[in-house]
Amino acid sequence: MPVYYVTFGAKYADEPHPINPLITDRSVAIIQAGDETLAHKAAFHHFDQHWSRVIPQDEGEQYTAAWDCHIVAYIIGHSIVWAVNADAMTSPISNTQEARGGAGHGIDG
């Protein structure tokens, strides 16, 4: 299944991210999705409108290295399979937890 990276805007360098305060402008989330359209739907589902771009894996890896980004979540469809939490940046919060998301952003296709 293709892998996509979600980036978060420069505004989160100066203000807290409304979904997770550990998300900054130097964060990325990794989404496994059938195609880019489904990856966009997953980004909306998990982060509402509080993200910047969805980019393919090769570009995402380059972006992550160039900007010294940290990974804040691994996502497969509706499920966040790993994410950082406020207590320890490397601890999973759940293997089934879903982040808040707005209605109408389903990822069923």
DSSP file (Angstrom, degrees, kcal/mol; ACC not computed):
  #  RESIDUE AA STRUCTURE BP1 BP2  ACC     N-H-->O    O-->H-N    N-H-->O    O-->H-N    TCO  KAPPA ALPHA  PHI   PSI    X-CA   Y-CA   Z-CA
    1    1 A M              0   0    0      0, 0.0    33,-0.1     0, 0.0    34,-0.1   0.000 360.0 360.0 360.0 135.8    0.0    0.0    0.0
    2    2 A P        -     0   0    0      0, 0.0    31,-1.9     0, 0.0     2,-0.4  -0.185 360.0-139.3 -60.3 152.5    1.4    3.5   -0.9
    3    3 A V  E     -A   32   0A   0     29,-0.2    54,-1.4    31,-0.1     2,-0.3  -0.934  18.7-174.7-116.9 137.4    2.8    5.7    1.9
    4    4 A Y  E     -AB  31  56A   0     27,-2.9    27,-3.1    -2,-0.4     2,-0.4  -0.935  16.5-137.0-129.6 152.6    2.2    9.4    2.1
    5    5 A Y  E     -AB  30  55A   0     50,-3.1    50,-2.8    -2,-0.3     2,-0.5  -0.915  10.1-149.8-110.7 136.9    3.6   12.1    4.5
    6    6 A V  E     -AB  29  54A   0     23,-3.1    23,-1.7    -2,-0.4     2,-0.3  -0.918  14.7-160.5-103.8 127.9    1.5   14.8    6.0
    7    7 A T  E     -AB  28  53A   0     46,-2.7    45,-3.5    -2,-0.5    46,-0.5  -0.705   7.6-139.0-104.7 161.7    3.2   18.1    6.7
    8    8 A F        -     0   0    0     19,-0.7    19,-0.1    17,-0.3    43,-0.1  -0.947  28.8-101.2-123.0 142.2    2.1   20.8    9.1
    9    9 A G    >   -     0   0    0     -2,-0.4     3,-1.8     1,-0.1    -1,-0.1  -0.013  26.4-108.8 -66.6 162.8    2.4   24.5    8.4
   10   10 A A  G >  S+     0   0    0      1,-0.3     3,-2.1     2,-0.2     4,-0.4   0.715 109.6  77.8 -60.6 -23.3    4.9   27.1    9.6
   11   11 A K  G >> S+     0   0    0      1,-0.3     4,-1.4     2,-0.2     3,-1.1   0.779  82.8  66.2 -60.3 -24.2    2.2   28.6   11.8
   12   12 A Y  G <4 S+     0   0    0     -3,-1.8    13,-0.3     1,-0.3    -1,-0.3   0.395  84.5  72.0 -82.7   6.0    2.7   25.7   14.2
   13   13 A A  G <4 S+     0   0    0     -3,-2.1    -1,-0.3    11,-0.2    -2,-0.2   0.756 113.7  25.4 -77.5 -28.1    6.2   27.0   15.0
   14   14 A D  T <4 S+     0   0    0     -3,-1.1    -2,-0.2    -4,-0.4    -3,-0.1   0.573 124.5  43.0-114.2 -14.9    4.6   29.8   16.9
   15   15 A E  S  < S-     0   0    0     -4,-1.4    -1,-0.1     6,-0.0     2,-0.1  -0.970  87.1 -99.1-134.7 151.0    1.2   28.5   18.0
   16   16 A P        -     0   0    0      0, 0.0     8,-0.1     0, 0.0    -3,-0.1  -0.376  38.1-112.8 -69.4 143.6    0.1   25.2   19.5
   17   17 A H        -     0   0    0      6,-0.6     6,-0.1     3,-0.3     5,-0.1  -0.593  21.8-137.7 -72.5 132.7   -1.5   22.7   17.2
   18   18 A P  S    S+     0   0    0      0, 0.0    -1,-0.1     0, 0.0    29,-0.0   0.701  98.7  43.1 -71.1 -18.9   -5.2   22.3   18.1
   19   19 A I  S    S+     0   0    0      1,-0.3    81,-0.1    31,-0.1    29,-0.0   0.866 133.8   2.4 -90.5 -42.6   -5.2   18.5   17.8
   20   20 A N    >   -     0   0    0      3,-0.1     3,-2.1    27,-0.1    -3,-0.3  -0.924  59.0-149.0-148.7 116.9   -1.9   17.7   19.5
   21   21 A P  T 3  S+     0   0    0      0, 0.0    -4,-0.2     0, 0.0    -1,-0.1   0.638  96.4  67.7 -65.4 -12.1    0.4   20.3   21.1
   22   22 A L  T 3  S+     0   0    0     62,-0.1     2,-0.5    -6,-0.1    63,-0.1   0.584  78.7  97.3 -82.2  -9.2    3.4   18.1   20.2
   23   23 A I    <   +     0   0    0     -3,-2.1    -6,-0.6    -6,-0.1     2,-0.2  -0.691  52.6 163.8 -80.3 127.4    2.8   18.8   16.5
   24   24 A T    >   -     0   0    0     -2,-0.5     3,-1.4    -8,-0.1   -11,-0.2  -0.656  58.0 -84.3-127.8-175.1    5.0   21.6   15.2
   25   25 A D  T 3  S+     0   0    0    -13,-0.3   -17,-0.3     1,-0.3   -12,-0.1   0.656 128.3  57.8 -67.0 -14.4    6.2   22.9   11.9
   26   26 A R  T 3  S+     0   0    0    -14,-0.2    44,-2.4   -19,-0.1     2,-0.3  -0.027  90.0 101.3-105.1  28.3    8.9   20.2   12.1
   27   27 A S  E <   - c   0  70A   0     -3,-1.4   -19,-0.7    42,-0.2     2,-0.3  -0.808  45.9-175.0-110.5 152.4    6.4   17.3   12.4
   28   28 A V  E     -Ac   7  71A   0     42,-2.0    44,-2.9    -2,-0.3    45,-0.7  -0.983  12.2-151.2-138.3 152.1    5.2   14.8    9.9
   29   29 A A  E     -Ac   6  73A   0    -23,-1.7   -23,-3.1    -2,-0.3     2,-0.5  -0.949  15.9-138.8-116.7 145.1    2.6   12.1   10.0
   30   30 A I  E     -Ac   5  74A   0     43,-3.0    45,-3.2    -2,-0.4     2,-0.4  -0.909  19.5-170.7-107.9 128.9    2.9    9.0    7.9
   31   31 A I  E     -Ac   4  75A   0    -27,-3.1   -27,-2.9    -2,-0.5     2,-0.6  -0.970  15.2-153.8-122.4 129.1   -0.3    7.6    6.3
   32   32 A Q  E     +Ac   3  76A   0     43,-2.9    45,-1.1    -2,-0.4     2,-0.3  -0.909  35.7 153.1 -95.5 124.5   -0.7    4.3    4.4
   33   33 A A        -     0   0    0    -31,-1.9     6,-0.1    -2,-0.6     3,-0.1  -0.982  56.3-112.0-150.9 156.6   -3.6    4.7    1.9
   34   34 A G  S    S-     0   0    0     -2,-0.3     2,-0.3   -33,-0.1    -1,-0.1   0.809  95.5 -15.4 -61.7 -32.6   -4.7    3.3   -1.4
   35   35 A D  S  > S-     0   0    0    -33,-0.1     4,-1.9   -34,-0.1     5,-0.1  -0.941  78.9 -85.3-160.3 178.1   -4.0    6.5   -3.2
   36   36 A E  H  > S+     0   0    0     -2,-0.3     4,-2.3     1,-0.2     5,-0.2   0.848 122.2  56.5 -65.2 -34.7   -3.4   10.2   -2.7
   37   37 A T  H  > S+     0   0    0      1,-0.2     4,-2.1     2,-0.2    -1,-0.2   0.924 109.3  45.8 -62.2 -43.9   -7.1   11.0   -2.5
   38   38 A L  H  > S+     0   0    0      2,-0.2     4,-2.2     1,-0.2    -1,-0.2   0.845 109.8  55.2 -68.2 -32.5   -7.6    8.6    0.3
   39   39 A A  H  X S+     0   0    0     -4,-1.9     4,-2.3     2,-0.2    -2,-0.2   0.903 107.5  49.6 -65.3 -40.4   -4.5    9.9    2.1
   40   40 A H  H  X S+     0   0    0     -4,-2.3     4,-2.4     2,-0.2    -2,-0.2   0.919 110.5  50.2 -61.9 -43.5   -6.1   13.5    1.9
   41   41 A K  H  X S+     0   0    0     -4,-2.1     4,-2.3     1,-0.2    -2,-0.2   0.890 110.2  50.0 -63.2 -38.7   -9.3   12.1    3.4
   42   42 A A  H  X S+     0   0    0     -4,-2.2     4,-2.5     2,-0.2     5,-0.3   0.902 108.4  52.7 -65.4 -40.8   -7.3   10.4    6.2
   43   43 A A  H  X S+     0   0    0     -4,-2.3     4,-2.8     1,-0.2     5,-0.2   0.928 111.8  45.7 -61.1 -44.8   -5.5   13.6    6.9
   44   44 A F  H  X S+     0   0    0     -4,-2.4     4,-1.8     1,-0.2    58,-0.7   0.907 111.9  52.8 -62.6 -41.2   -8.8   15.5    7.3
   45   45 A H  H  < S+     0   0    0     -4,-2.3    -2,-0.2    60,-0.3    -1,-0.2   0.920 121.0  29.9 -60.6 -45.1  -10.2   12.7    9.4
   46   46 A H  H  < S+     0   0    0     -4,-2.5    -2,-0.2     1,-0.1    -1,-0.2   0.784 136.3  23.2 -89.1 -28.6   -7.3   12.7   11.9
   47   47 A F  H >< S-     0   0    0     -4,-2.8     3,-2.5     1,-0.3    -3,-0.2   0.281  85.5-147.6-123.5   9.1   -6.2   16.4   11.8
   48   48 A D  T 3< S-     0   0    0     -4,-1.8    -1,-0.3     1,-0.3    -2,-0.1  -0.338  73.4 -32.1  53.3-132.8   -9.3   18.2   10.6
   49   49 A Q  T 3  S+     0   0    0      1,-0.1     2,-1.3    -4,-0.1    -1,-0.3   0.292 113.5 107.2 -95.5  12.2   -8.0   21.2    8.5
   50   50 A H    <   +     0   0    0     -3,-2.5     2,-0.3    -7,-0.2    -1,-0.1  -0.370  60.9  77.7 -93.9  56.8   -4.9   21.6   10.7
   51   51 A W        -     0   0    0     -2,-1.3   -43,-0.3     1,-0.1     3,-0.1  -0.939  62.2-145.0-151.3 168.7   -2.3   20.3    8.3
   52   52 A S        -     0   0    0    -45,-3.5     2,-0.3     1,-0.3   -44,-0.2   0.870  64.4  -5.2-106.4 -63.8   -0.4   21.6    5.3
   53   53 A R  E     -B    7   0A   0    -46,-0.5   -46,-2.7     2,-0.0     2,-0.5  -0.943  42.9-141.6-138.3 155.6    0.3   19.1    2.5
   54   54 A V  E     +B    6   0A   0     -2,-0.3   -48,-0.2   -48,-0.2   -14,-0.1  -0.989  33.5 177.5-112.0 122.9    0.1   15.4    1.7
   55   55 A I  E     -B    5   0A   0    -50,-2.8   -50,-3.1    -2,-0.5    -2,-0.0  -0.919  31.9 -96.6-128.1 152.6    3.2   14.3   -0.3
   56   56 A P  E  >  -B    4   0A   0      0, 0.0     4,-2.9     0, 0.0   -52,-0.2  -0.174  43.6-100.4 -65.1 162.1    4.4   10.9   -1.6
   57   57 A Q  H  > S+     0   0    0    -54,-1.4     4,-2.8     1,-0.2     5,-0.2   0.873 118.3  49.9 -53.8 -49.0    6.8    8.8    0.3
   58   58 A D  H  > S+     0   0    0      1,-0.2     4,-1.7     2,-0.2    -1,-0.2   0.919 116.2  42.4 -61.9 -42.7   10.0    9.7   -1.6
   59   59 A E  H  > S+     0   0    0      2,-0.2     4,-2.7     1,-0.2    -1,-0.2   0.883 113.6  54.1 -67.6 -38.0    9.3   13.4   -1.3
   60   60 A G  H  X S+     0   0    0     -4,-2.9     4,-2.7     2,-0.2    -2,-0.2   0.888 106.9  50.0 -63.4 -40.3    8.3   13.0    2.3
   61   61 A E  H  X S+     0   0    0     -4,-2.8     4,-2.1    -5,-0.2    -1,-0.2   0.905 112.8  47.0 -64.9 -40.8   11.5   11.2    3.2
   62   62 A Q  H  X S+     0   0    0     -4,-1.7     4,-2.8    -5,-0.2    -2,-0.2   0.916 113.1  48.9 -65.3 -43.2   13.5   14.1    1.6
   63   63 A Y  H  X S+     0   0    0     -4,-2.7     4,-2.4     2,-0.2     6,-0.2   0.929 110.7  50.7 -61.0 -46.8   11.4   16.7    3.4
   64   64 A T  H  <>S+     0   0    0     -4,-2.7     5,-2.3     1,-0.2     4,-0.4   0.904 114.6  43.0 -59.9 -43.7   11.8   15.0    6.7
   65   65 A A  H ><5S+     0   0    0     -4,-2.1     3,-0.7     3,-0.2    -1,-0.2   0.915 114.0  50.3 -69.2 -43.5   15.6   14.8    6.4
   66   66 A A  H 3<5S+     0   0    0     -4,-2.8    -2,-0.2     1,-0.2    -1,-0.2   0.861 120.6  34.1 -64.6 -36.9   15.9   18.3    5.0
   67   67 A W  T 3<5S-     0   0    0     -4,-2.4    -1,-0.2    -5,-0.2    -2,-0.2   0.296 105.8-121.5-103.8   8.9   13.9   19.9    7.8
   68   68 A D  T < 5 -     0   0    0     -3,-0.7    -3,-0.2    -4,-0.4    -4,-0.1   0.924  49.5-179.2  51.5  50.7   15.0   17.5   10.6
   69   69 A C      < -     0   0    0     -5,-2.3     2,-0.4    -6,-0.2   -42,-0.2  -0.384  22.1-140.1 -81.3 157.1   11.4   16.5   11.2
   70   70 A H  E     -c   27   0A   0    -44,-2.4   -42,-2.0    -2,-0.1     2,-0.5  -0.896  21.4-116.3-113.8 149.7   10.0   14.1   13.8
   71   71 A I  E     +c   28   0A   0     -2,-0.4   -42,-0.2   -44,-0.2     3,-0.1  -0.726  28.4 179.1 -87.6 127.2    7.2   11.6   13.1
   72   72 A V  E     +     0   0A   0    -44,-2.9    12,-1.8    -2,-0.5     2,-0.3   0.616  63.7   7.4-103.4 -16.3    4.1   12.2   15.2
   73   73 A A  E     -cD  29  83A   0    -45,-0.7   -43,-3.0    10,-0.2     2,-0.5  -0.967  48.3-147.9-164.2 146.7    1.9    9.4   14.0
   74   74 A Y  E     -cD  30  82A   0      8,-2.5     7,-2.1    -2,-0.3     8,-1.3  -0.988  32.1-170.9-111.8 126.9    1.7    6.4   11.8
   75   75 A I  E     -cD  31  80A   0    -45,-3.2   -43,-2.9    -2,-0.5     2,-0.5  -0.959  22.7-175.7-127.6 134.7   -1.8    6.1   10.3
   76   76 A I  E >   -cD  32  79A   0      3,-2.7     3,-2.1    -2,-0.4     2,-0.1  -0.933  67.4 -61.4-124.9 106.1   -3.5    3.3    8.4
   77   77 A G  T 3  S-     0   0    0    -45,-1.1    31,-0.0    -2,-0.5   -45,-0.0  -0.360 120.9  -7.3  59.8-125.1   -7.0    4.5    7.3
   78   78 A H  T 3  S+     0   0    0     -2,-0.1     2,-0.5    -3,-0.1    -1,-0.3   0.625 121.8  84.7 -76.3 -14.6   -9.2    5.3   10.3
   79   79 A S  E <   -D   76   0A   0     -3,-2.1    -3,-2.7    19,-0.1     2,-0.8  -0.775  63.2-152.2-103.4 130.7   -6.6    4.0   12.8
   80   80 A I  E     -D   75   0A   0     17,-1.9    17,-0.3    -2,-0.5    -5,-0.2  -0.881  15.4-174.3 -87.7 114.8   -3.7    5.7   14.3
   81   81 A V  E     +     0   0A   0     -7,-2.1     2,-0.3    -2,-0.8    -6,-0.2   0.671  69.2   6.8 -89.3 -16.5   -1.4    2.8   15.0
   82   82 A W  E     +D   74   0A   0     -8,-1.3    -8,-2.5    15,-0.1     2,-0.3  -0.927  68.2 162.3-159.9 139.7    1.2    4.8   16.8
   83   83 A A  E     -D   73   0A   0     -2,-0.3    10,-0.6   -10,-0.2   -10,-0.2  -0.988  37.4-104.8-155.1 153.9    1.4    8.4   17.9
   84   84 A V        -     0   0    0    -12,-1.8     2,-0.3    -2,-0.3     5,-0.2  -0.406  34.5-158.0 -72.7 154.9    3.4   10.6   20.3
   85   85 A N        -     0   0    0      3,-1.1     6,-0.2     6,-0.1     3,-0.1  -0.833  30.9-103.6-128.5 173.5    1.9   11.6   23.6
   86   86 A A  S    S+     0   0    0     -2,-0.3     3,-0.2     1,-0.2    -2,-0.0   0.740 114.4  53.8 -70.2 -23.2    2.6   14.4   26.0
   87   87 A D  S    S+     0   0    0      1,-0.3     2,-0.3     4,-0.1    -1,-0.2   0.864 124.5   6.0 -82.5 -37.0    4.3   12.2   28.6
   88   88 A A    >   -     0   0    0      3,-0.2     3,-1.9    -3,-0.1    -3,-1.1  -0.926  60.6-143.1-152.2 121.8    7.0   10.6   26.3
   89   89 A M  T 3  S+     0   0    0     -2,-0.3    -1,-0.1     1,-0.3    -3,-0.1   0.706 103.1  46.0 -59.4 -20.0    7.7   11.4   22.7
   90   90 A T  T 3  S+     0   0    0     -6,-0.1    -1,-0.3     2,-0.1    -6,-0.1   0.375  88.3 103.4-106.2   5.5    8.4    7.8   21.9
   91   91 A S    <   -     0   0    0     -3,-1.9     2,-0.2    -6,-0.2    -3,-0.2  -0.728  69.9-125.4 -92.2 133.6    5.4    6.1   23.7
   92   92 A P        -     0   0    0      0, 0.0    -8,-0.1     0, 0.0     3,-0.1  -0.512  10.4-155.7 -69.5 142.0    2.4    4.8   21.7
   93   93 A I  S    S-     0   0    0    -10,-0.6     2,-0.3     1,-0.4    -9,-0.1   0.785  70.3 -31.8 -86.0 -28.4   -0.9    6.3   22.9
   94   94 A S        -     0   0    0    -11,-0.1    -1,-0.4     3,-0.1   -11,-0.1  -0.933  40.6-130.6-177.3 157.0   -2.9    3.3   21.5
   95   95 A N  S    S+     0   0    0     -2,-0.3   -13,-0.1    -3,-0.1    -1,-0.0   0.416 112.1  28.4 -98.5   2.2   -2.9    0.8   18.7
   96   96 A T  S    S+     0   0    0    -17,-0.1   -15,-0.1     2,-0.0    -1,-0.1   0.397  86.0 129.6-135.2  -1.0   -6.5    1.6   17.9
   97   97 A Q        -     0   0    0    -17,-0.3   -17,-1.9   -18,-0.1     2,-0.4  -0.265  42.2-151.0 -64.7 142.2   -7.1    5.2   18.9
   98   98 A E        -     0   0    0    -19,-0.2   -19,-0.1   -17,-0.0     3,-0.1  -0.937  13.1-131.2-110.7 137.1   -8.7    7.6   16.5
   99   99 A A        -     0   0    0     -2,-0.4   -52,-0.1   -21,-0.2   -80,-0.0  -0.363  39.3 -82.2 -76.7 163.6   -7.9   11.3   16.6
  100  100 A R        +     0   0    0    -54,-0.2     2,-0.3   -81,-0.1   -52,-0.3  -0.354  57.1 172.9 -61.7 146.3  -10.6   14.0   16.5
  101  101 A G        -     0   0    0    -54,-0.1   -56,-0.2    -3,-0.1     2,-0.1  -0.990  31.5-103.9-154.5 155.3  -11.9   14.7   13.1
  102  102 A G    >   -     0   0    0    -58,-0.7     3,-1.0    -2,-0.3   -54,-0.1  -0.441  43.5 -97.1 -79.3 153.4  -14.6   16.7   11.5
  103  103 A A  T 3  S+     0   0    0      1,-0.2    -1,-0.1    -2,-0.1     0, 0.0  -0.311 106.5  36.4 -63.4 150.9  -17.8   15.2   10.1
  104  104 A G  T 3  S+     0   0    0     -3,-0.1    -1,-0.2     1,-0.0   -59,-0.1   0.557  86.9 101.5  83.0   7.9  -17.8   14.6    6.4
  105  105 A H    <   +     0   0    0     -3,-1.0   -60,-0.3   -61,-0.1    -2,-0.1  -0.034  47.3 153.6-112.6  30.4  -14.2   13.6    6.2
  106  106 A G        -     0   0    0      1,-0.1     3,-0.2   -62,-0.1   -62,-0.1  -0.140  38.7-147.4 -57.4 154.9  -14.7    9.9    6.0
  107  107 A I        +     0   0    0      1,-0.2    -1,-0.1     2,-0.1   -65,-0.1   0.098  66.3 109.2-114.9  22.4  -12.0    7.9    4.3
  108  108 A D              0   0    0    -67,-0.1    -1,-0.2     1,-0.1   -70,-0.1   0.655 360.0 360.0 -74.8 -13.2  -14.1    5.1    2.8
  109  109 A G              0   0    0     -3,-0.2    -2,-0.1   -72,-0.1    -1,-0.1   0.435 360.0 360.0 108.0 360.0  -13.5    6.5   -0.6
